[in-house]
Amino acid sequence: MELRIDEQCRGVRILVGEEVKERRRLLNALIGIAEAYGFNEIMLPSLEPANIYVNKAGTEVLSQMYVFPDKKGRSLCLRPEATATVQLLADKHFKQKRNQKLWYFERCWRYEKPQEGRYREFYQFGVEIINPDSPSCREELLSMATQMVALKTNAYEVATAVKRGLDY
């Protein structure tokens, strides 16, 4: 069951009952697959400097994010996706480490027009291999993705091209 508090806050929802149970079952299965492939969890902050995204995609990306100044006037945002943060951490903290396998399940926010199946508040499950030590990691990721997609549907195809939102 999906509930809403107020129409002024469009694009968000409250989930209850069987939908929550199904979501938790799916998440546990995704985590099980990721960890079977040797991935470790990383937890990210919900608030980030907005320049993480501006530096990658330009100032036009600000219109797609929830951005606000903090009490010291610094531009912060609610995290619009997790990949950029993991890549930034890789550049700053994992340069010398090879084959760092990470998975995450993060709540994200984007200021976009809500549509059927697209919400302003959503969850992103993802995996990243930082500084892979083998060219076979691509095949490993495709195998893992195939298993993960099969959890939700019987008819599936895993795209082999990387696609990212927020224009980068």
C-alpha positions as CSV (number, residue, x, y, z in Angstrom):
1,M,0.0,0.0,0.0
2,E,1.3,3.5,-0.9
3,L,0.3,6.5,1.3
4,R,0.8,10.2,0.8
5,I,0.8,13.0,3.5
6,D,0.2,16.0,1.3
7,E,0.0,16.9,-2.4
8,Q,2.5,19.7,-1.9
9,C,5.2,17.2,-1.4
10,R,4.8,15.4,-4.7
11,G,7.2,12.6,-5.8
12,V,7.6,11.0,-2.4
13,R,5.7,8.1,-0.9
14,I,5.1,6.0,2.3
15,L,5.2,2.3,1.8
16,V,3.4,-0.2,4.1
17,G,2.8,-3.9,4.4
18,E,3.4,-6.3,1.6
19,E,5.2,-3.8,-0.6
20,V,7.8,-3.2,2.1
21,K,8.2,-7.0,2.7
22,E,8.7,-7.5,-1.1
23,R,11.2,-4.7,-1.2
24,R,13.1,-6.1,1.8
25,R,13.2,-9.6,0.2
26,L,14.6,-8.1,-3.0
27,L,17.2,-6.0,-1.2
28,N,18.4,-9.0,0.9
29,A,18.7,-11.1,-2.3
30,L,20.7,-8.3,-4.0
31,I,23.0,-8.0,-1.0
32,G,23.5,-11.8,-1.0
33,I,24.6,-11.8,-4.6
34,A,26.9,-8.8,-4.2
35,E,28.5,-10.3,-1.1
36,A,28.9,-13.7,-2.8
37,Y,31.0,-11.9,-5.4
38,G,33.2,-10.4,-2.6
39,F,31.6,-6.9,-2.4
40,N,31.6,-5.0,0.9
41,E,29.0,-2.4,2.0
42,I,29.7,1.3,1.9
43,M,27.3,3.7,3.6
44,L,27.3,7.3,2.3
45,P,26.0,10.6,3.8
46,S,22.7,12.0,2.6
47,L,24.1,15.5,2.6
48,E,26.9,16.4,0.2
49,P,28.7,19.4,-1.2
50,A,26.8,20.4,-4.3
51,N,30.0,21.0,-6.2
52,I,30.6,17.3,-6.4
53,Y,27.9,17.3,-9.1
54,V,28.5,20.8,-10.5
55,N,32.2,19.9,-11.1
56,K,31.2,16.8,-13.1
57,A,28.1,18.1,-15.0
58,G,28.1,21.9,-14.9
59,T,25.8,24.4,-13.1
60,E,22.7,23.3,-15.1
61,V,22.6,20.1,-13.0
62,L,21.6,22.3,-10.0
63,S,18.0,22.5,-11.4
64,Q,17.7,18.7,-11.0
65,M,18.9,18.6,-7.3
66,Y,17.7,19.7,-3.9
67,V,20.3,22.4,-3.1
68,F,20.4,24.8,-0.2
69,P,23.0,26.8,1.8
70,D,24.0,25.6,5.3
71,K,24.4,28.1,8.2
72,K,27.8,29.1,6.9
73,G,26.6,29.7,3.4
74,R,28.1,26.6,1.9
75,S,26.1,25.0,-1.0
76,L,24.9,21.5,0.1
77,C,22.5,19.1,-1.6
78,L,20.6,16.0,-0.8
79,R,22.5,13.2,-2.6
80,P,21.0,12.8,-6.1
81,E,22.8,9.5,-6.7
82,A,25.6,7.5,-5.1
83,T,28.0,6.7,-8.0
84,A,29.7,10.2,-8.0
85,T,30.4,10.1,-4.3
86,V,32.0,6.6,-4.5
87,Q,34.1,7.7,-7.5
88,L,35.2,10.8,-5.5
89,L,36.2,8.6,-2.6
90,A,38.1,6.3,-5.0
91,D,40.0,9.3,-6.3
92,K,40.9,10.6,-2.9
93,H,41.3,7.5,-0.7
94,F,41.7,4.3,-2.8
95,K,44.4,5.3,-5.3
96,Q,46.8,2.7,-4.0
97,K,44.3,0.0,-3.3
98,R,43.5,-2.5,-6.0
99,N,40.2,-4.3,-6.7
100,Q,38.0,-2.5,-4.0
101,K,34.6,-4.1,-4.4
102,L,31.8,-2.0,-2.9
103,W,28.0,-2.2,-2.8
104,Y,25.5,0.4,-1.6
105,F,21.8,0.9,-1.1
106,E,21.2,4.6,-0.7
107,R,18.2,6.9,-0.5
108,C,18.6,9.6,-3.2
109,W,16.7,12.7,-4.1
110,R,16.2,14.5,-7.5
111,Y,14.1,17.5,-8.2
112,E,12.4,16.3,-11.4
113,K,8.8,16.2,-12.5
114,P,7.3,13.1,-10.8
115,Q,6.0,10.6,-13.4
116,E,4.6,7.0,-13.4
117,G,7.3,4.9,-11.7
118,R,9.7,7.9,-11.2
119,Y,9.8,9.6,-7.8
120,R,11.8,12.6,-6.4
121,E,12.8,10.4,-3.5
122,F,14.1,6.9,-4.5
123,Y,16.6,4.2,-3.6
124,Q,19.7,3.3,-5.5
125,F,21.4,-0.1,-5.2
126,G,24.8,-0.2,-6.9
127,V,28.1,-1.9,-7.1
128,E,31.5,-0.5,-7.9
129,I,34.9,-2.0,-8.5
130,I,37.6,0.6,-7.8
131,N,41.0,0.0,-9.4
132,P,40.1,-3.4,-10.8
133,D,43.1,-5.8,-11.0
134,S,41.8,-7.9,-13.9
135,P,40.1,-7.3,-17.2
136,S,37.7,-10.1,-16.3
137,C,35.9,-7.8,-13.8
138,R,33.6,-6.7,-16.7
139,E,32.4,-10.3,-17.2
140,E,32.0,-10.7,-13.4
141,L,29.8,-7.5,-13.2
142,L,27.7,-8.7,-16.2
143,S,27.2,-12.1,-14.6
144,M,26.2,-10.5,-11.3
145,A,23.9,-8.0,-13.0
146,T,22.2,-10.9,-14.9
147,Q,21.5,-12.7,-11.6
148,M,20.2,-9.5,-10.0
149,V,17.9,-8.5,-12.8
150,A,16.5,-12.1,-12.9
151,L,15.3,-11.6,-9.3
152,K,12.6,-9.2,-10.5
153,T,11.6,-10.6,-13.9
154,N,11.9,-13.7,-16.0
155,A,12.4,-11.8,-19.3
156,Y,15.5,-9.7,-19.0
157,E,18.5,-8.4,-20.9
158,V,21.5,-6.8,-19.2
159,A,22.7,-3.7,-21.0
160,T,26.5,-3.8,-21.4
161,A,26.9,-0.1,-21.9
162,V,27.3,2.2,-18.9
163,K,24.6,4.8,-18.5
164,R,24.6,7.5,-15.9
165,G,22.2,10.2,-15.0
166,L,22.9,13.8,-14.1
167,D,24.7,14.4,-17.4
168,Y,28.1,12.6,-16.8
